[in-house]
């Protein structure tokens, strides 16, 4: 028989979950200024900016918006009166173009940034109390802090000025769910494949430190580079290495030669962008290669 204490604890947990779910069920239906939720959030964001300026703590309310075919990042940002730091960090976006119809975004009613990690460590890092950190609904170890902004270097990565293509070639497999060429089952593809002949020079997509050189399962011969702001890039199916672990490399520097090692049906480079350990959709809209 469950004790009174156990029953009470279960009730509290269920109630907390229900309240959390309720907080994120309010949907913004359209981005039109006439939409009732758009009207509300614009007012709330404005009010909360004044509260933060006065040193007071705003009450955070979460809404959702499901992107439509012609929506883009700037439209959502402008219509909700939020900034790009808030929307990108809360929704773990890799870039301004990391959007697709049907994506379900969280939209808070206050500006700030979401930071991934251990709550106590994040609080200490930003000189805040743990009570100042709010859990982002539906995300594990992602904490929202009001009134903060990205560093300039983070904005550089987010605007894609930090990345270039590792090789010039044809995109043979995109990021996302695809049919595995070996098993013919649908699996999530964590990066992109760029078809190039064996021996094609592979360059560092951004400056950073080489943290891995060697064979890595289905990736075959691979190189991993660690960049600023929690970003890493992975280069797989290589034939030769031209850097060693621990080396500091510059953007555009040759790090390897392409190949078809590991699980590969033909010569190509598998390229991944990871942020805080999570695979992100690579984009190169603003780059020179």
C-alpha positions as CSV (number, residue, x, y, z in Angstrom):
1,X,0.0,0.0,0.0
2,X,1.4,3.4,-0.9
3,X,2.0,5.7,2.0
4,X,0.4,9.2,2.4
5,X,3.7,10.8,1.7
6,X,4.2,8.7,-1.5
7,X,0.7,9.5,-2.7
8,X,1.2,13.2,-2.0
9,X,4.5,13.2,-3.9
10,X,2.9,11.5,-6.9
11,X,0.0,14.0,-6.9
12,X,2.5,16.9,-6.8
13,X,4.5,15.4,-9.7
14,X,1.4,14.8,-11.8
15,X,0.1,18.3,-11.0
16,X,3.4,19.8,-11.9
17,X,3.5,17.9,-15.2
18,X,-0.1,19.0,-16.0
19,X,0.7,22.6,-15.2
20,X,3.8,22.5,-17.4
21,X,1.9,21.0,-20.2
22,X,-0.8,23.6,-19.9
23,X,1.8,26.4,-20.0
24,X,2.9,25.3,-23.4
25,X,-0.5,24.4,-25.0
26,X,-1.3,28.0,-26.0
27,X,-0.7,28.3,-29.7
28,X,-0.2,31.4,-31.7
29,X,-2.3,30.6,-34.7
30,X,-0.9,33.1,-37.2
31,X,1.7,35.8,-37.3
32,X,-0.8,38.5,-38.2
33,X,-0.9,41.5,-35.9
34,X,-4.6,40.8,-35.5
35,X,-4.0,37.4,-33.9
36,X,-5.1,37.5,-30.3
37,X,-2.0,35.8,-29.0
38,X,0.3,38.0,-31.0
39,X,-1.4,41.0,-29.5
40,X,-0.9,39.6,-26.0
41,X,2.7,38.6,-26.4
42,X,3.7,41.9,-27.8
43,X,2.2,43.7,-24.8
44,X,3.8,41.2,-22.4
45,X,7.3,41.5,-23.9
46,X,7.1,45.2,-23.6
47,X,5.9,45.1,-20.0
48,X,8.6,42.6,-19.1
49,X,11.4,44.7,-20.6
50,X,10.3,47.5,-18.2
51,X,10.2,45.1,-15.3
52,X,13.8,43.8,-16.0
53,X,15.0,47.4,-16.4
54,X,13.5,48.2,-12.9
55,X,15.3,45.2,-11.5
56,X,12.2,43.1,-11.0
57,X,11.5,39.5,-12.1
58,X,8.9,38.9,-14.8
59,X,6.5,36.0,-14.9
60,X,7.4,33.8,-17.8
61,X,4.6,32.4,-20.0
62,X,5.3,30.0,-22.8
63,X,3.4,29.8,-26.1
64,X,4.0,27.7,-29.2
65,X,3.9,28.5,-32.8
66,X,4.0,26.0,-35.7
67,X,5.9,27.4,-38.7
68,X,4.1,27.7,-42.0
69,X,5.5,27.2,-45.4
70,X,6.5,30.9,-46.1
71,X,7.5,31.8,-42.5
72,X,11.1,32.7,-41.7
73,X,13.1,33.5,-38.6
74,X,12.8,37.3,-39.0
75,X,9.1,37.3,-39.3
76,X,8.6,35.3,-36.1
77,X,11.1,37.6,-34.3
78,X,9.4,40.8,-35.5
79,X,5.8,39.8,-34.9
80,X,6.5,38.5,-31.4
81,X,8.8,41.5,-30.4
82,X,11.5,39.0,-29.3
83,X,15.1,39.1,-30.4
84,X,17.1,36.4,-32.3
85,X,19.0,35.5,-29.2
86,X,15.9,34.4,-27.4
87,X,14.2,32.4,-30.2
88,X,17.4,30.7,-31.4
89,X,18.6,29.5,-28.0
90,X,15.2,28.4,-26.7
91,X,14.5,26.4,-29.8
92,X,18.2,25.1,-30.2
93,X,18.5,26.5,-33.7
94,X,21.8,26.2,-35.5
95,X,21.4,29.2,-37.8
96,X,19.0,31.8,-39.1
97,X,17.9,29.3,-41.8
98,X,17.3,26.3,-39.5
99,X,13.6,26.5,-40.1
100,X,11.1,24.3,-41.8
101,X,7.3,24.2,-42.2
102,X,5.8,22.3,-39.4
103,X,8.5,23.1,-36.9
104,X,7.0,23.6,-33.5
105,X,8.7,26.5,-31.7
106,X,8.5,27.6,-28.1
107,X,7.9,31.3,-27.7
108,X,8.4,32.9,-24.3
109,X,7.0,36.3,-23.4
110,X,10.3,37.8,-22.2
111,X,13.7,38.2,-23.8
112,X,16.7,36.2,-22.6
113,X,18.7,33.2,-23.6
114,X,18.5,29.5,-22.9
115,X,21.7,27.8,-21.8
116,X,22.4,24.0,-21.8
117,X,24.1,22.4,-18.8
118,X,24.0,21.9,-15.0
119,X,21.8,24.4,-13.3
120,X,24.2,25.3,-10.4
121,X,27.1,25.7,-12.8
122,X,25.1,28.0,-15.1
123,X,23.9,30.1,-12.3
124,X,27.5,30.6,-11.0
125,X,28.7,31.3,-14.6
126,X,26.2,34.2,-15.0
127,X,26.3,35.3,-11.4
128,X,22.6,34.4,-10.9
129,X,20.8,32.4,-8.3
130,X,19.4,29.0,-9.3
131,X,15.9,30.5,-8.8
132,X,16.7,32.9,-11.7
133,X,17.0,29.9,-14.1
134,X,13.7,28.6,-15.5
135,X,13.5,25.1,-17.1
136,X,12.6,25.3,-20.8
137,X,9.5,23.1,-21.3
138,X,10.2,19.8,-23.0
139,X,14.0,20.1,-22.9
140,X,16.4,18.4,-20.6
141,X,19.1,20.6,-18.9
142,X,18.1,23.7,-20.8
143,X,17.7,26.7,-18.6
144,X,16.2,30.1,-19.6
145,X,17.7,33.3,-18.1
146,X,15.9,36.6,-18.6
147,X,17.7,39.7,-19.7
148,X,20.8,38.1,-21.2
149,X,22.2,38.4,-24.7
150,X,24.6,36.4,-26.9
151,X,28.2,37.3,-27.1
152,X,29.3,38.7,-30.5
153,X,31.1,35.4,-31.3
154,X,27.9,33.4,-30.7
155,X,26.0,35.7,-33.1
156,X,28.8,35.2,-35.7
157,X,28.2,31.4,-35.5
158,X,24.4,31.8,-35.6
159,X,24.5,34.1,-38.7
160,X,26.7,31.5,-40.4
161,X,29.6,33.8,-40.9
162,X,31.7,31.3,-38.9
163,X,31.3,28.3,-41.3
164,X,32.4,27.5,-44.8
165,X,32.0,24.3,-46.8
166,X,34.6,21.6,-46.0
167,X,34.7,20.6,-49.7
168,X,33.1,21.8,-52.9
169,X,30.9,19.1,-54.4
170,X,27.3,17.9,-54.9
171,X,25.0,17.3,-51.9
172,X,24.2,13.6,-52.1
173,X,22.4,13.2,-48.8
174,X,20.7,15.9,-46.7
175,X,20.3,16.4,-42.9
176,X,17.3,14.6,-41.4
177,X,15.3,11.3,-41.8
178,X,16.4,9.3,-44.8
179,X,16.4,5.6,-46.0
180,X,19.6,4.0,-44.8
181,X,21.5,2.8,-47.9
182,X,22.6,-0.4,-46.1
183,X,19.5,-1.5,-44.2
184,X,16.8,0.4,-46.3
185,X,15.2,1.4,-43.0
186,X,14.4,5.1,-42.3
187,X,16.9,6.6,-39.9
188,X,18.0,10.1,-38.8
189,X,21.0,11.3,-40.7
190,X,22.9,13.6,-38.4
191,X,24.8,15.6,-41.0
192,X,25.1,16.0,-44.8
193,X,27.0,14.0,-47.4
194,X,29.0,15.8,-50.1
195,X,30.1,13.7,-53.1
196,X,33.7,14.3,-54.2
197,X,36.4,12.1,-55.7
198,X,38.8,10.2,-53.3
199,X,41.7,12.4,-52.4
200,X,39.9,15.7,-52.5
201,X,41.3,18.2,-49.9
202,X,39.0,18.6,-46.9
203,X,39.3,22.0,-45.1
204,X,38.3,23.1,-41.6
205,X,34.9,24.7,-41.7
206,X,35.8,27.1,-38.9
207,X,38.9,27.8,-36.8
208,X,39.3,25.6,-33.7
209,X,41.1,22.8,-32.0
210,X,41.3,19.2,-33.3
211,X,40.0,17.0,-30.5
212,X,39.8,13.7,-32.4
213,X,41.7,12.0,-35.2
214,X,41.1,8.3,-36.0
215,X,38.6,5.7,-36.8
216,X,35.1,6.1,-35.5
217,X,32.6,3.3,-36.3
218,X,30.6,3.9,-39.4
219,X,32.2,7.3,-40.0
220,X,35.4,5.4,-40.9
221,X,38.5,7.7,-40.7
222,X,37.3,10.9,-39.1
223,X,38.4,14.3,-37.7
224,X,36.5,16.3,-35.1
225,X,37.2,20.0,-34.5
226,X,36.0,21.9,-31.4
227,X,35.0,25.6,-32.0
228,X,33.8,28.4,-29.8
229,X,30.4,28.5,-28.0
230,X,29.9,24.8,-27.7
231,X,30.2,24.0,-31.5
232,X,32.0,21.0,-33.0
233,X,32.3,19.8,-36.6
234,X,32.9,16.3,-37.7
235,X,34.4,15.1,-41.0
236,X,33.9,11.5,-41.9
237,X,34.8,8.8,-44.5
238,X,38.3,10.3,-45.0
239,X,41.2,8.6,-46.7
240,X,44.1,10.5,-45.1
241,X,44.7,12.8,-42.1
242,X,46.7,16.0,-42.4
243,X,46.4,17.2,-38.8
244,X,47.0,15.6,-35.4
245,X,44.9,15.7,-32.2
246,X,45.5,18.8,-30.2
247,X,46.4,21.0,-33.3
248,X,45.0,24.5,-33.6
249,X,43.6,25.0,-37.1
250,X,42.4,28.0,-39.0
251,X,39.2,28.2,-41.2
252,X,40.0,26.9,-44.7
253,X,43.1,24.9,-43.6
254,X,43.5,21.5,-45.1
255,X,42.9,18.9,-42.4
256,X,42.3,15.7,-44.4
257,X,41.7,14.0,-47.8
258,X,38.3,12.6,-48.7
259,X,37.7,8.9,-49.2
260,X,35.1,6.2,-48.6
261,X,36.2,4.5,-45.4
262,X,33.6,3.2,-42.9
263,X,30.0,2.7,-44.0
264,X,30.0,4.4,-47.4
265,X,28.5,3.4,-50.7
266,X,30.7,5.8,-52.7
267,X,33.4,8.5,-52.2
268,X,32.1,11.4,-50.2
269,X,32.6,13.5,-47.1
270,X,30.1,13.2,-44.2
271,X,30.0,16.6,-42.4
272,X,28.2,17.3,-39.1
273,X,27.7,20.4,-37.0
274,X,27.1,19.8,-33.4
275,X,26.1,22.3,-30.7
276,X,26.4,21.2,-27.1
277,X,26.5,17.7,-28.3
278,X,23.3,17.9,-30.4
279,X,23.4,17.6,-34.2
280,X,22.3,20.7,-36.0
281,X,21.4,21.3,-39.7
282,X,24.5,22.6,-41.5
283,X,24.0,25.7,-43.7
284,X,26.4,27.8,-45.6
285,X,24.2,30.6,-47.1
286,X,26.6,33.4,-46.2
287,X,29.9,31.7,-46.8
288,X,32.6,32.2,-49.4
289,X,32.9,28.6,-50.5
